[in-house]
Amino acid sequence: MSPGAPERRILGLDPGSLVTGWGVIGVSGSQLHALDSGVIRPDRKASLAKRLCQLHEGIGGIIAAARPDEAAIEEVYVARNARSALVLGHARGVIMLACIEHGLEPHEYSANTVKQAVLGSGGGGASKERVAFMVKALLGLERIPEPDDITDALACAICHANRREVPG
């Protein structure tokens, strides 16, 4: 980015049907900093359809408030069972739909790609604690964000910042 270029905002998303982490970072040249983060927790007692609706509305509200320029979402990992994978797929679909509805093309990254972007080429098998420590360091945070869903979302945003093509 050239000097004086406007800051880019990247929304990172760690999808889940019960807890979805999100984090918005600012990117100015090679400098990264956290702007906002949190979790969306749909009502556990609600039906899947209602939880997905709550998730959709929550993502839409975050995008409207944070006004990110880009979005990054973690790809589906191998879930414990088929039902979990299916529910997670529904959640990811709703999140991607909310992004598209707000003019953001969601860029997808595997968990290993995200870890490597945060920790370097040997980071693919790193622990959540190591990733969390590096997210804190890279964004200049005073403490590690909690819960892990937030750290994972911020890591996804950092991954996208490091991998995206910079306009010339």
C-alpha positions in Angstrom: 0.0 0.0 0.0 1.3 3.4 -0.8 1.8 6.1 1.9 -1.4 7.8 2.7 -3.5 4.9 1.3 -6.7 4.3 3.2 -6.6 1.5 5.8 -8.2 -1.8 4.8 -10.5 -3.6 7.2 -10.6 -7.4 7.2 -13.3 -9.4 8.9 -12.1 -12.8 10.0 -14.7 -15.4 10.9 -14.5 -18.7 12.8 -17.8 -20.4 12.0 -19.9 -22.4 14.4 -23.6 -23.1 14.9 -23.4 -22.4 18.6 -20.5 -20.0 18.8 -19.1 -18.0 15.9 -16.0 -15.9 16.5 -15.4 -12.7 14.6 -12.6 -10.2 14.5 -11.9 -7.1 12.4 -8.4 -5.9 11.8 -7.0 -2.8 10.2 -4.2 -3.1 7.6 -2.0 -0.2 6.8 0.9 -1.3 4.7 2.5 -4.1 6.7 1.0 -2.9 10.0 -1.8 -4.9 11.5 -4.0 -3.9 14.4 -7.2 -5.2 16.0 -10.3 -3.0 15.6 -13.1 -5.0 17.2 -13.9 -8.6 18.0 -16.5 -10.8 19.7 -18.7 -13.9 19.4 -22.2 -14.5 18.2 -24.0 -17.0 20.4 -27.4 -18.1 18.9 -29.9 -19.4 21.4 -28.9 -23.0 22.2 -32.5 -24.0 22.8 -33.7 -22.7 19.5 -34.2 -24.9 16.5 -31.4 -25.1 14.0 -33.3 -22.9 11.6 -33.8 -20.2 14.2 -30.1 -20.4 15.3 -29.1 -20.0 11.6 -31.3 -17.0 11.3 -29.8 -15.4 14.4 -26.3 -16.1 13.0 -27.3 -14.5 9.7 -28.6 -11.4 11.5 -25.6 -11.2 13.8 -23.1 -11.3 10.9 -25.1 -8.8 9.0 -25.1 -6.4 12.0 -21.3 -6.8 12.4 -20.7 -6.1 8.8 -23.0 -3.0 8.8 -21.3 -1.7 12.0 -17.6 -2.5 11.2 -17.8 -1.8 7.4 -15.0 -4.3 6.5 -13.5 -4.2 3.0 -12.8 -7.9 2.9 -13.8 -11.1 4.7 -12.0 -14.3 5.5 -13.6 -17.5 6.8 -12.1 -20.7 8.1 -12.9 -23.8 6.0 -14.7 -26.8 7.4 -12.4 -29.1 9.3 -13.1 -32.8 9.7 -15.9 -32.8 12.3 -16.4 -35.5 14.9 -19.4 -36.9 13.1 -21.6 -36.4 10.0 -24.3 -34.5 11.8 -21.7 -32.0 13.3 -20.2 -31.5 9.8 -23.6 -30.9 8.3 -24.6 -28.4 10.9 -21.3 -26.6 10.6 -21.8 -26.5 6.8 -25.2 -24.9 7.3 -23.6 -22.3 9.6 -20.8 -21.5 7.1 -23.4 -21.2 4.3 -25.4 -18.6 6.3 -22.2 -16.7 7.1 -21.1 -16.7 3.5 -24.6 -15.6 2.4 -24.5 -12.7 4.9 -21.1 -11.6 3.5 -22.3 -11.7 -0.1 -25.5 -9.8 0.8 -23.3 -7.0 2.2 -20.9 -6.9 -0.8 -18.1 -9.0 0.6 -16.7 -12.0 -1.2 -15.6 -14.4 1.6 -12.1 -15.9 1.1 -11.7 -19.4 2.6 -8.6 -20.7 4.3 -7.9 -24.1 5.9 -6.9 -24.3 9.5 -3.4 -25.3 8.6 -3.0 -22.3 6.2 -4.2 -20.0 8.9 -1.7 -21.4 11.4 1.1 -21.2 8.9 0.3 -17.5 8.1 0.4 -16.6 11.8 3.3 -18.8 12.9 5.4 -19.3 9.7 6.0 -22.4 7.5 6.3 -24.9 10.4 3.1 -23.8 12.1 0.6 -26.1 10.5 0.4 -28.4 13.5 0.7 -25.8 16.2 -1.4 -25.7 19.4 -4.2 -23.2 19.9 -2.1 -21.6 22.7 0.8 -20.9 20.3 -1.5 -19.4 17.7 -3.3 -17.3 20.4 0.1 -16.0 21.6 1.2 -15.0 18.1 -2.2 -13.3 17.4 -1.7 -11.2 20.5 1.9 -10.3 19.5 1.1 -9.6 15.8 -1.9 -7.3 16.7 -0.1 -5.7 19.7 -2.9 -6.7 22.1 -2.5 -6.4 25.8 -4.0 -9.9 26.4 -5.0 -13.0 24.5 -8.7 -12.6 23.4 -11.1 -15.1 24.9 -12.8 -17.3 24.0 -10.7 -19.2 21.4 -13.3 -18.5 18.7 -12.2 -14.8 18.7 -8.5 -15.7 18.5 -9.2 -18.1 15.6 -11.2 -15.4 13.8 -8.5 -12.8 14.2 -5.9 -15.4 13.0 -8.1 -15.9 9.9 -8.1 -12.2 9.2 -4.3 -12.0 9.7 -3.9 -14.9 7.2 -5.9 -13.1 4.6 -4.0 -9.9 5.2 -0.7 -11.8 4.6 -2.0 -13.7 1.6 -4.1 -11.3 -0.4 -2.8 -9.4 -3.4 -2.0 -5.8 -2.6 -3.5 -3.4 -5.2 -0.7 -1.7 -7.2 
